[in-house]
Amino acid sequence: MPVIIKKSDLISDITKKSPKTIEMLTEYGLHCANCFLNTFDTVEAGATLHGMTTEEIDRMVEEINAELAKDVE
């Protein structure tokens, strides 16, 4: 079963479920994936702090989920 992330998930929870997400989030500019703040920030909050719009966040979550789904196929 693939890991599915949501905007409301804590970044630390996502990275524990799938360490691969650290690299993916970092590629989108969310360097907080490796930061101690990842235990406090949701994907949406972290992305917003890094200047992403709601549309960009939605696209990022969709693209990461699509990539994670490939690991199961």
Secondary structure, DSSP 8 states (H G I E B T S, - for coil): ------TTSBHHHHHHH-THHHHHHHHTT-GGGGSGGGGT-BHHHHHHHTT--HHHHHHHHHHHHHHHHHTT-
